[in-house]
């Protein structure tokens, strides 16, 4: 394909032979260059990954904490730069592919009227507005609305009629934000991303505040609590059943949804009526019994019986058909040391099973096996679903404890997420293991447990990824992923970039543990005064 493109792109010819498919050439170019960038970035990242793990360890051996901290910050900066380079290469690959296919197929750019050009200008203005209103330059990359306006004007001044050329131009616009986590998604890419949702039926649920902030919709009735439909995936089971944006979920399978969080309601769509066979695999290693939770044999699922209240106040009963799904692997494994009466729980990621399987592991270790201490291992856990991290925190917290604070540009006030359960699942002594691979949702969980004096952190400084990204659907079916804010811990520690500092480099003894909890309570009381 590439040889054919190079040959046919010369001035002597502007048409491809019939055996060559233009879209395949486009995909081939993008795949080749994007793959090359990925390989380069992976090799460099692999070398850098050794530094944050060895640097702080060596510094700790020397008793030099500041050297270790500097090592992590250097690694974080390096990974950001690598990701930025990958974004540039991907954008250039897309631009090159668009240029090549435009050259070999000039008919794609023939003017069939001003409608396409007008629609593309409107799309560019839409991108400008979304970024200007929502993008948060959390890492101080010198973003300004004035510069962003000049970027928009430069692109809008071009006569663009081909959507693929417009998408390439928008990718280049987003690069000017200098944020490696913000990116443009083509309609195909956005569709593939939006197919993943916790509910499994195409629903994005949130609070009434979320509904107002994210959609501007306001119901004609006063109910405030509950789970509201913030968005739907087009042609999803929920969309096909007649669920609408702005609906309030009243009942699932005849069960009222009062006092349930949007996350809990979303989870019920997967669990209601599900016929699955849960197995518990185990093996013996290092003299300890190890268990892997949740090896699931999936079967087809019956429809979900749903009652909703629409924005106008009218109620409707709906049947939402759920597709059979491939079972989600469990991220949880557990060990029990009967001599020390200690349970070890390894959480490798935050997928849709994290909360459920951690709950099962804690209950089994404490209630069945008699563990008096729980060691929660978050080392190497790069994150995942933030909602799952929050739900896992609730297992160990209670009484209105603050879990995380979020500072989002488009909102005037800081948002606070609190534990809503009356008591924790267990009061057992808790220790959390962290390292340079502990990132994002893992840091939210670790920060919540540390700041609420529920558990000391043991190990190495965490990675430092506390940015919040939101996904925005654009009018042509494409999308924008934007950094819109950041997370801070309950006591105000900025997670992003510097990460969380552990309380101990190695496992504390009982006296050290008690002293660290007492010192933490003093700090917490002072901060709350």
N, C-alpha and C positions, 0 to 999 in steps of 0.2 A: 504493500500500500504506500509506504513512504517513498519508495523509488518512483512509483507511478505519479505521486503527487508532485515530487520535485521536477519530474520530466514535464508533466502536463501544465505545471504552473508557469512555464516559460512563455514569453510573448508569442511564440510561434503557434501556440495552441491554448484554447481556453475551455475545452470540453474533456471530461473523463471518458475513457472507454466504458461501455455498458456494464462490463463485468465488475467495475469498481463502484462501491456504494459510498456516497458522500458521508453519511452519518457514521459509517464504520471507520472511515478515514479520520473523522473528527475524534471519535472515541479512541482510535489507535494513537493519535498524537497526544491526547491528554493523558492516556494511560502510560505511554512511554515516558513522558517528561515528569509526570507526577510520581511514577514509580522510581525514576532515577533520583528525584529529590528526596523521596522517602528513604531510599537506601543510604544516600549520603547522610541525611539527618540521623538515621538510626545508628550508623557507624560512629558518628561524632558523639551522639547522645550516649552510646554505650561506653565510650571512653570517659565522658564526663560523669557518668553515673557512678564510676568507681571513686571519683573524687569526693562527692558528698558523703559516701559511706566510709571511706578510709580517712579522709581529712579530719572530721570531728573525732573519730575513734583515736587517731594518733594524738590529736590535740588533748583529748580527755586523758590519755595516758600521761601526757606531760602536765596535766592540770591546767591547761590553757583553754578556757571556755571561749574566749573571744576569737581565737584562731579557728575553732570549730564553727562558730557562728559565721565567720567570714567565709569559710568554705561552703556552707550551705547557701549563703547569699550569692556567691560567685556561681554556684551550680544553677540556681534559680535564674539568674540573669542570662547565663549561657543557654539554658533551655528555651527561654523566651526568644532569644536571638535566633536560635535554630528554627523554632516554630515560625518566626517572622520570615526567615529565608524560604521555608517551605511554602508559605502563603504567596510570596513573590513568585516563586517558580511555578506554582500552580496557576497563578494569574497569567504569567507570561505564556505558559503552555496553552491556556484557554484562548488567549489573544492570537497566538500563532496558529492554532487550529482553525479559528474563525477566519483569519486572513487567508489561509490556504484554501479552505472550502469556498470562500467568497471568490477567490481567483479562478478556481476550476469550475465554478458554477455561477456565472454572472447573473443568470436569470433570477437567482434568489434575491438580488438587490434591485430588480426592476421596479420603477415607481408605479404603483397601482392606485395612486391617490394619496392624499395627505392624512388619511385616517391612521395608518400605521405610525407615521411620524408623530402625529399628535398623541397617540396612545403611549409611545415611547417617552415623549417629553413628560407626560403625566406620571409615568412610572419613575422617571428620574427625580421629579419633584417629590414623589411619594417617599423615595429613599432618603432624600434630603430631610424631609419633615420628620421621619421616624428617627433618624440619627440625631438631628438637632434637639429633639424633645427628650430622647431617652438615653443616648450614649453618655456613659460616665467615664471620664479619663482618670480612673482610679490610680493608675501608676504614673500620673504626671508626665505624659508624653507630649505636652504642649499643644493639645487640641484647642481650637478656638472656632466659634461659630462663624466668624468672619472668614477664616481660611476655608472652612467647609463650604460656605456660600460661593466662594470663588472657584472651588473645585466643581461644584454643581453647575455653575454658569459656563465653565469651560466645556463640560460634557454636553450640556443642553444646547450649546451653540453649534454643535455638529449636526449635520443632517443624517440622522440614523433611521433606517427603515427596517432593518433586519433585527428581529428580537435577539438572535444570538450575538450580534455585534453590540447591542445594547447591554446584554448581560456581561459581556467582557468589559465594557466601559464601566459598569457598576462595580465589578470586581476591583478595577483599578481605583475607583473612587474610595472604596472601603479600605484599600491598602493605605490610603493617605491618613487614616485614623491612627496608624502606627500601633495598633493593638492586635497582637497575634491571636487573640481568642475571638475577635469579631470577623465575620466572613459572610459572603453572599452565597445563597443556595439557588441553583437553577430549579425550575419547576419539578424536574425529575428527582433532583437531590432532596428538595423539600418534601416531596411526596414520600420518598423512602424514609426520611427522618420522622415524619409525622405518623407513620404507621405504628410506631412504638408508643404504647400508652399503658399506664398501670391498670386501668379498668379492663383492658382487653376487648372493649367494644367501641373504641373510638371517642371516648369522652375525656375532656379536660375539666376537672372539677375544682372549685375553689370556694372561698367565703363570699358573703355579700359585698364585703369591701373589695375583694379581688374583682368581682363582677363590675363594680362601679369604676375602679381604677383602670382596668384593662379593656373594658368594652364601652363604658359610658352608659350602659343600660340601667334602667331603674324599674323595679316591679311596681305594679299598681296596688300592692298590699304591703303590710307592715312587717311581716316575718323577717327576722334578721339572722337567726342561727340556721345552720344546716349546710348542705352541699349544693352549690349552684353550678349550672353548666356554663363554664367560661367559653368553651369552644368545642367544636366537633370536627372529626376528620371526615372529609367528603366521602360519600359512598360507604361509610363504615356501618356496622350493624346498628348502632344507635341512630345514625342519620337515617338509615332505611326504615327504622321503626317509627320515626316521627318525633324523636327528641329534638328540641329546639334550643338554640343559644338563649340563656337567661332562665331556663327552667329550674325550678327547685325540686330536688329529689325528695319525695314524701315517703315512699315505701319501696322496698325490694323484697319480692317474694312474700308479701303480706306483712313484713316487719317494718315498723316505724323507724325512721332515721334520726329521731330526736337525740340530741347529745352526742352524736357521732361526728367526727371530723371529716372533711372532704376526703382525706387519705383513706380513712377507714371505710367510707362509703364506696370509694373506687375499688378497694380490695374485695368488697362483697360481690362485685360483679363477676369476679373470677371464682370466688368460693361458693356462691349460692347454687345449690343443687349439683355441685361437682361430685362426680363419682371417680375417685382416684384411690390408688393403692399405695399408701406410704410405707416404705421399708426403712429399716435402720441398719446400715452396714457397719461392721466393726472389725477391728483387727488389734493385735497386741504389738506395741512398739515401745522399746525402752522400759519394759515392765509396766507400762500404763495401757489402759484400755482406751482405744481411740474410736470415736463414733462419727460417722458422716450422716448428717440429717437430711432427710427429704429426697430419696431417690424415687421419683414419681413415675408411675405408668399412666400415661394420659389416655383418656377416652373422649368420645364426643360429649359435648355438654348440652343439657336441655336449655330452652329459652329462659331468659330472665323475665319474671313478672314485675313490671315497673309501674308505679304511679307517680306522675309529675304534676306540678302546678305551673302553668305558663305565666308569662309576664302580665297578661291581662287578668289573672286570677282564676281562670278556668282550669279544671283538673281533668286529667286523661289517663286511662290505663293503657299500657303499651306492652307488647311482647318483643323483647330484644333477643334476637337469635345470636348465639355465640359460636364462633368457629372453633373447631378442634385446634389445639395448639401443641407445639412441641414443649415438653416440660422444661421449666427453668431449673438449671442445676443449683444446688444449695451452695452458698458461700461459707457455710459453717462446718467446722469440725471441732470435736471436744475430747478431752482426756480427763481422767480422774486419778489423782494420787491418793490412795487410801491411807498411806502412812502420814501424809501431811494434811489430809482432809482438804485438799485443794483441787479445784476444778479449773482446767485450762480450756479456754474457748478461743479458737482462731477464726477471725472474720476476714475473709480475703477480699470482699467487695460488697458494695451496697446495691444488690439487685432487688427484684420484687419479693424475694423470699427472706431477706436478711432479718427483718423484725420477727417474722413468724418462727424462723429456725433458731434465732438467738433466744427467744422466749422458751422454746422447747428445750434447748440445751440448758438454760439456767434452771428451769423447773426440774429437769432430770438430775442435774448435779446436786442441787440443794435439797430438794424434797425426797428424791429416791435414793441418792448415794450419800447424802449427809455432808456435803461440802460446806465448810465454814468460811472459806476464802475463794474468790473467783479472780482469775487472771485473764483479762481480756486482751488478746493480742491483735493490735492494729498495725503491726509492722508490715510494710509493703502494700498496704491497702490504699490504693490511689483514689478511692472515692466511688462515685456512682450516683444513685438517686439520693438527693439531699433529703427528700421526704422520709426515706427509710432510715437515714442517720438520725433524724429527729425522733422517729418512732422508737428506735433502739434506745435513745437517751431516756425516753419515758419509762423504760423497763427499770431503770435504776434511780429515777428521780420522782418527785411528787410535790404536793402542797404548793402549787403555783410557782415552782422553780423556773427561772428563766433558762431556756435551752440555747437560744442564739438571738442575736440582734442583727437586723439587716438595714443597711443604709442605701436607699435607692434614689437616684437623681430625680425621678419624676414625682416622688412623694416628699412632702414637706417634713413629715414626722418619721422618726425611726420606728421600724416595725419590730415587734418583740414576739417571739414564739415561746410559750410557756408549757410546762407539763400540766395536763388536765386531770391526771389520775389521782385518786385520794391517797394512795400509798404505793411504794415501789413493789415490784414483783419479789424482790429479795432485799434484806438488810445485811446480807453477808458482806464481809470485808472485801473490797474491790481494789485491784491494781490494774493499770492500763499500760501496755507496752507500746512504745512508739519509736519511729526512726525517720530517716530522711525520705523514706517512701510513703510515709503517712501523709495523705493529702486530701484536700477538699472536704467531702462529707465526713471522712475520718477525723479531720481536724475539728470540725464542728462538734462531733460527738466527744472527742477527747477534751476540747475546751469546756464543754458543758459539764463534764464530770469533774474536771479539775477546778473550775471556778465555783462550783457548788460544793466543793470540799467533800465530794463523794469518793474520789479516788485520786491518788497521786499519779503523775506520769513518770514512767521509768524508761530510760534508754537514751535516745539521741534527739536533737532538735528536729521538729517536723518540717515538711517540705515548704509550706507557705503558699497555698493556693486558696484564696478566700474570695475570689471574684464571683459575681453573679451574672450569668448570661440569660437573656430572654430571647425567644424565637418569635419573629413577627412575619405573618403571612402578607405578601404583597398582592396587588390586584390581579396580576397575571399568573398567580399560582406559584411564583418564586418566593423566596424568603430571605430574611436577614437574621443572623445570629449576632447579637450585640452585648457587650459588657454594659450593664446598667447600674451596677452598684457593687457593694462588698459586704461580707459577713464580719462581725466582730463577736467576741465571746461575751458571756453574761456580764463580766466585769470590765468590758471595753477593750480587750486586747485585739489589735488588728491582726487577723490571721494571715492576711495576704503578705507575701514576700518574705517577712521575717519568720513566720511560722510560730509554733509553740515551744517554749523552753521546758524541758522535763524537770521534775523535782529531784530525781535521782538518776545517776548514771547506771546503777545496778540495783538489784532487788533489795529493798530496805528490810531491816529486821523489825520486830514488833514495836520496839521503842521508837525507832526512826519514823515508822508509819504513823504512830499516834501523835508524835510531835509535829509532823507535817500537816496532819489534819487540824490540830489545834491552831497552828500558825495560820493556816488557810482561813479558818473561821474568824480569826482576828482581822485579817485583811478584808474579808467579805463584809464584816460588820462595819468597818471603817468606811468602805466604799458605799455602803447603803445609807450611811448617815447623811 
